[in-house]
Amino acid sequence: LPVNSNKRTLLKDIEPGTSLSGKVISLTKFGAYIDVGTEADGLLHVSQISRDEFVEHPRNYLAPGDEAEVRVVRVDPTQKKLQLTMLPEEVLDEENVMK
């Protein structure tokens, strides 16, 4: 969807824990920005990519254009921020990430 499309989901309509499919838009040293069809792209922080090994840079796991299955950790509609995770649910529960 185009960035300014009125068909994009509003952040106020998204709940933490929601699973979303998206596309990697860009990478930075601290994470990946992912278009999940919402009014703002989500940030997948490097700490939310893997617990199996240290993630030095997201490019070791993702590339622009890649499809990504993520879950919403936090959402702030007023600041247009969406925090995402790729970690398994049991890890999130264990570490109280979703609380």
ZADO-1210 file (C-alpha; in nm, 4 decimals, padded with zeros to 6 digits):
<atoms>
<atom x="00.0000" y="00.0000" z="00.0000" code="LEU" pos="1"/>
<atom x="00.1197" y="00.3537" z="-00.0658" code="PRO" pos="2"/>
<atom x="00.2405" y="00.5298" z="00.2494" code="VAL" pos="3"/>
<atom x="-00.0423" y="00.7829" z="00.2416" code="ASN" pos="4"/>
<atom x="-00.3164" y="00.5279" z="00.1627" code="SER" pos="5"/>
<atom x="-00.6298" y="00.5516" z="00.3753" code="ASN" pos="6"/>
<atom x="-00.6425" y="00.1692" z="00.3621" code="LYS" pos="7"/>
<atom x="-00.3486" y="00.1479" z="00.6049" code="ARG" pos="8"/>
<atom x="-00.4409" y="00.0324" z="00.9558" code="THR" pos="9"/>
<atom x="-00.4375" y="00.3033" z="01.2213" code="LEU" pos="10"/>
<atom x="-00.2017" y="00.2393" z="01.5120" code="LEU" pos="11"/>
<atom x="-00.4875" y="00.2943" z="01.7576" code="LYS" pos="12"/>
<atom x="-00.6492" y="-00.0197" z="01.6118" code="ASP" pos="13"/>
<atom x="-00.3439" y="-00.2427" z="01.6784" code="ILE" pos="14"/>
<atom x="-00.2993" y="-00.4378" z="02.0047" code="GLU" pos="15"/>
<atom x="00.0257" y="-00.5675" z="02.1579" code="PRO" pos="16"/>
<atom x="00.0618" y="-00.9368" z="02.0764" code="GLY" pos="17"/>
<atom x="-00.0922" y="-00.9011" z="01.7290" code="THR" pos="18"/>
<atom x="00.0886" y="-01.1067" z="01.4618" code="SER" pos="19"/>
<atom x="00.1588" y="-00.9238" z="01.1370" code="LEU" pos="20"/>
<atom x="00.3274" y="-00.9966" z="00.8051" code="SER" pos="21"/>
<atom x="00.5432" y="-00.7252" z="00.6603" code="GLY" pos="22"/>
<atom x="00.8260" y="-00.6289" z="00.4319" code="LYS" pos="23"/>
<atom x="01.1662" y="-00.5020" z="00.5426" code="VAL" pos="24"/>
<atom x="01.1992" y="-00.1410" z="00.4260" code="ILE" pos="25"/>
<atom x="01.5438" y="-00.0477" z="00.5582" code="SER" pos="26"/>
<atom x="01.8167" y="-00.1562" z="00.7981" code="LEU" pos="27"/>
<atom x="02.0127" y="00.0409" z="01.0556" code="THR" pos="28"/>
<atom x="02.2741" y="-00.0729" z="01.3058" code="LYS" pos="29"/>
<atom x="02.0042" y="-00.0786" z="01.5762" code="PHE" pos="30"/>
<atom x="01.7295" y="-00.2609" z="01.3869" code="GLY" pos="31"/>
<atom x="01.5051" y="-00.2956" z="01.0836" code="ALA" pos="32"/>
<atom x="01.2092" y="-00.0871" z="00.9756" code="TYR" pos="33"/>
<atom x="00.9234" y="-00.3042" z="00.8585" code="ILE" pos="34"/>
<atom x="00.6134" y="-00.2033" z="00.6633" code="ASP" pos="35"/>
<atom x="00.3252" y="-00.4011" z="00.8162" code="VAL" pos="36"/>
<atom x="00.0473" y="-00.2037" z="00.6461" code="GLY" pos="37"/>
<atom x="-00.0042" y="00.0406" z="00.9321" code="THR" pos="38"/>
<atom x="00.0079" y="00.4213" z="00.9226" code="GLU" pos="39"/>
<atom x="00.3699" y="00.4077" z="01.0490" code="ALA" pos="40"/>
<atom x="00.6410" y="00.1503" z="00.9806" code="ASP" pos="41"/>
<atom x="00.7388" y="-00.0668" z="01.2760" code="GLY" pos="42"/>
<atom x="01.0836" y="-00.0913" z="01.4309" code="LEU" pos="43"/>
<atom x="01.2274" y="-00.4372" z="01.4869" code="LEU" pos="44"/>
<atom x="01.5106" y="-00.3682" z="01.7339" code="HIS" pos="45"/>
<atom x="01.8215" y="-00.5890" z="01.7088" code="VAL" pos="46"/>
<atom x="01.7427" y="-00.7281" z="02.0566" code="SER" pos="47"/>
<atom x="01.4121" y="-00.8619" z="01.9185" code="GLN" pos="48"/>
<atom x="01.5550" y="-01.0630" z="01.6249" code="ILE" pos="49"/>
<atom x="01.7165" y="-01.3671" z="01.7910" code="SER" pos="50"/>
<atom x="01.8194" y="-01.5124" z="02.1252" code="ARG" pos="51"/>
<atom x="02.0120" y="-01.8013" z="01.9652" code="ASP" pos="52"/>
<atom x="02.3107" y="-01.5811" z="01.8875" code="GLU" pos="53"/>
<atom x="02.4281" y="-01.2223" z="01.9272" code="PHE" pos="54"/>
<atom x="02.2883" y="-01.0013" z="01.6502" code="VAL" pos="55"/>
<atom x="02.5705" y="-00.7657" z="01.5570" code="GLU" pos="56"/>
<atom x="02.3759" y="-00.6106" z="01.2692" code="HIS" pos="57"/>
<atom x="02.0291" y="-00.6892" z="01.1307" code="PRO" pos="58"/>
<atom x="02.1795" y="-00.7382" z="00.7815" code="ARG" pos="59"/>
<atom x="02.3050" y="-01.0770" z="00.9054" code="ASN" pos="60"/>
<atom x="01.9395" y="-01.1887" z="00.9241" code="TYR" pos="61"/>
<atom x="01.7356" y="-00.9579" z="00.7008" code="LEU" pos="62"/>
<atom x="01.7607" y="-00.7577" z="00.3789" code="ALA" pos="63"/>
<atom x="01.5405" y="-00.4828" z="00.2340" code="PRO" pos="64"/>
<atom x="01.2522" y="-00.6468" z="00.0506" code="GLY" pos="65"/>
<atom x="01.2462" y="-00.9574" z="00.2727" code="ASP" pos="66"/>
<atom x="00.9115" y="-01.0738" z="00.4061" code="GLU" pos="67"/>
<atom x="00.9011" y="-01.0871" z="00.7866" code="ALA" pos="68"/>
<atom x="00.6575" y="-01.2408" z="01.0347" code="GLU" pos="69"/>
<atom x="00.6496" y="-01.0213" z="01.3455" code="VAL" pos="70"/>
<atom x="00.4414" y="-00.9504" z="01.6546" code="ARG" pos="71"/>
<atom x="00.3590" y="-00.6156" z="01.8092" code="VAL" pos="72"/>
<atom x="00.5394" y="-00.5466" z="02.1386" code="VAL" pos="73"/>
<atom x="00.4277" y="-00.1877" z="02.1997" code="ARG" pos="74"/>
<atom x="00.2269" y="00.0681" z="02.0128" code="VAL" pos="75"/>
<atom x="00.2059" y="00.4438" z="02.0711" code="ASP" pos="76"/>
<atom x="-00.0484" y="00.6045" z="01.8359" code="PRO" pos="77"/>
<atom x="00.0221" y="00.9600" z="01.9547" code="THR" pos="78"/>
<atom x="00.3941" y="00.9350" z="01.8718" code="GLN" pos="79"/>
<atom x="00.3317" y="00.7078" z="01.5700" code="LYS" pos="80"/>
<atom x="00.5622" y="00.4375" z="01.7087" code="LYS" pos="81"/>
<atom x="00.5276" y="00.0638" z="01.6607" code="LEU" pos="82"/>
<atom x="00.7743" y="-00.1771" z="01.8255" code="GLN" pos="83"/>
<atom x="00.7991" y="-00.5275" z="01.6803" code="LEU" pos="84"/>
<atom x="00.9554" y="-00.8627" z="01.7702" code="THR" pos="85"/>
<atom x="01.0515" y="-01.1863" z="01.5951" code="MET" pos="86"/>
<atom x="01.1226" y="-01.3718" z="01.9195" code="LEU" pos="87"/>
<atom x="00.9210" y="-01.6857" z="02.0016" code="PRO" pos="88"/>
<atom x="00.6271" y="-01.6367" z="02.2365" code="GLU" pos="89"/>
<atom x="00.7854" y="-01.8459" z="02.5138" code="GLU" pos="90"/>
<atom x="01.0917" y="-01.6177" z="02.5175" code="VAL" pos="91"/>
<atom x="00.8694" y="-01.3102" z="02.5360" code="LEU" pos="92"/>
<atom x="00.6755" y="-01.4623" z="02.8276" code="ASP" pos="93"/>
<atom x="00.9948" y="-01.5673" z="03.0049" code="GLU" pos="94"/>
<atom x="01.1475" y="-01.2201" z="02.9738" code="GLU" pos="95"/>
<atom x="00.8212" y="-01.0310" z="03.0358" code="ASN" pos="96"/>
<atom x="00.8758" y="-00.8431" z="02.7089" code="VAL" pos="97"/>
<atom x="00.5047" y="-00.7941" z="02.6442" code="MET" pos="98"/>
<atom x="00.4270" y="-00.6499" z="02.9871" code="LYS" pos="99"/>
</atoms>
